[in-house]
């Protein structure tokens, strides 16, 4: 399989990519993390930059279409890549190829939940609130699988915040172009997570992780935000 390194994920959350590769390898899969592509085009797609997003989609397909599965650990990237068939639908030389590639893209939580556990899990004593990234829960329909993986960790207590379905305000580039409403959403999400009494948050998207961290700090009650793969890697190690 290919593990997409991504752009934001690679720069700010390289440790998440490392944890993801370790978990997949421990579960018995041959993992490649190619240097290219640098960007899958998700941010350009969010911004409405059609020409750039199509170019980056083609680069990604050319780089990764030789793999059986393309695993993604950033929800925004996964939702964009699974939509390549739509993005390139009007280009006769690419439409079918893009749709075929999109069918091989899987979020890592979805992939591992379907595969079932092989490596032994050891206790991680922690109370964790799970945050549903919009690009994972709404765009890809992946909600139960990350929870299933986290519940499989001995000692980990999973708690649910109110208003799971609302956005944290990150939303691709929304917090950059609409900072005031994004901040209102961020504070609302942070308060809901803090009200669970959790010691940490699990979130499957880098934008969400940065937004939640910023707003829990702003409220004076900082919560660490982990990717589910980090918690799984800790348990397996």
N, C-alpha and C positions, 0 to 999 in steps of 0.2 A: 504494500500500500504506500501511497504518498501522503505525507503529512504537510499540509500547507503551512508555511511559516508565517505568511502574512506580512503586512507592513507595520501597523500599530502594534500588533501582537509581538512581532520580532523585536521592535525597538524598546517597548515599555514592559513587555511581559515575556521575555525570552525564557524565564524560568518555567512559565506555563507550557511552552513548547517542549522543554526538556522533560517536565513531569509527564506530559502526554506521551512522548516517545517511550519513556520508561515503563509506563503502565501498559501500553500496547505490546511492547516487547515481552514484558512479564506474562502477558496473557497469550503469548505464543505467535505473534504476528511479526513478519519481516517489514520493518519500517524504514522508509527512505524519507529524508527531509531535504529535498532539492533546494539549492540556493535560489534558483529562479522558479516561478515568477516572484518578483518583489511585491507586486500588488495584483489582486484579483479584479479590481475595478469597482468594488463595492462603494467606496467613498465617492467616486465619480458618478456612479449610478444614483446614490442618495442625493447628490447635488444637481442632478439633471444634466450632467455633462455627457450627452449621448455618444458623441464621437469618441471621447476618451474611454468611456466605459466599454464600448464595443471593441476598441483596439486592445484594451487590457484583457478582456474576456478571451479574445482570440489567442493572445500570448499565453494565457493560463491553460487553455485547451491544448495548445501545441506542446507545452512543457509537460503536462501531466496525463494526457489521454492514454499513454501506454501502460498505466497502472490499473490493476483490477479494481481498486477502491481508492477514492480520494477522501481522506479524513480531515475534518476541519474542527478547530476548537474555538473559533470566534464566530458567534451567531450571525453577525452582520455579513461576514464573508460567506458563510454557508448559505444564507438566504439568497444572496446575489448569485452565487455559482449554480444553485439549483434552478435559477430563473434564466440561465443562459439561453435556453431554447426560445424563450420569449424575447430576450434582448436581441438575438440575432435572427429572428423569425423572417425578416424581409430580405435576407441575403441568401440566395439560392445555394451558394457554395458552402455555406456554414450552418444553415438552419438545422438540418438533420444531424450533422456532426455535433453541434452544440447541445441538442436535445439528448443525444446518446451520452455525451459526457456528463450532463447534469444528472442523469440517472445513476451515475457512479458516486456522486458526492453524498457523504453522510456526516452528520454531526457525530463527534466522537462518543458522546453519551448514548446516542441512539444506537451506534454501531456496537458498543460494548454491551449494552443491555440486551440486544438481540443475540449476541454471540454467547453470553453467559460467562460467569466467572470461572477462571482456572487457577490463578495464583491465590495463595492463602491470604486472607485478610486478618490483620492484627488490630487490636483496639486503638482507637483514637478517641480519647475522652474529651468531647467537645459538644456544646450545644450550638447548632448551626441553623440560621434562617435561610431558606432557599428563595432566591430572587429569580423570577421568570423574565429573562431578556425577551423583549418584544419580537426580535428577529428570530428567536428560537421557538417561543410558545405560540405566537400568532402566525408568523410567516411560514414556519416549517412544521408547526403542529407537534413539536417535541416538548412535552411537559412531564409525563410520568417517568420517562427513562432516566433523567438525571436524579430524580428522587429515589428511584429504585436502586441505583448505584450507591447513593449516599446511605440509604437504609441498610445496605449490605455491609457497612463498616461497623464492626463491633464497638460499642461504647459511644457511638455518635448519635446524639439526639437531634432529630430534624424537626424544626418548628416552622409554622406557616404564618406569614404576615397577612394582615388585612389588605384588601384591594390589590391582590396579586396581579390583576390584569392591567393595571394602569402603568404607563410609561414612567421611567425614572427621569426622563428629560434629556438623556443623551441623544438617542435616536439618530444615529449617523452623525450628521453635522448640525443637528437642530440646536444644540446648546451653544454653538458658535454663531449661528445666524439669528437665533431668537433667544438671547441669554436670559431675559427676564422671565418669560413663561417657563423656560427650561429650569430655571432656578426654583420656581414655585413647585414644579413637579419633583425636582430633586429633594427638596426639603420634605415634601409630603411622603415620598417614598422612604426617605431616611427615618422619619418619625415612625412610620409603620414597622420598619425593620427593628428599630430600637425598642419599640413597645413589646416585641416578642420576648425580650429578655435574653436574646441570643448572645453568645460570646463572639460570634463571627458570622459572616455572610458567605454563601456560595453563589456565584454568578458565572454564567458561561459566555460572557462577552466583555471585551476590554473596555469599551466605552462605558458600559454600566458600572464596571468595577471602579473606574476613575470618578464617575459621577457620584456614586454612593459613598466612596471614601471621602470625597470633598465635602459632602453635605453632613455626614456624621461628624466630621471634624469641626465643621462650622457650628454645629449644635453643641459642641463641647463634649461629645461622647463618641470618640472615634472607634469604629469597628473594623477589624481586619476583614478584607474581602479576598476569598480564595476561589480559584477555579475548582470545580469538582475534581478535575484530574490531579490537582495538588493534594487534595485530601485523600484520594485513592492511592496516589504514589506514597504518601506518608504511611498509609495503612499497610500497603504491600511491602514497603521497606522495613 
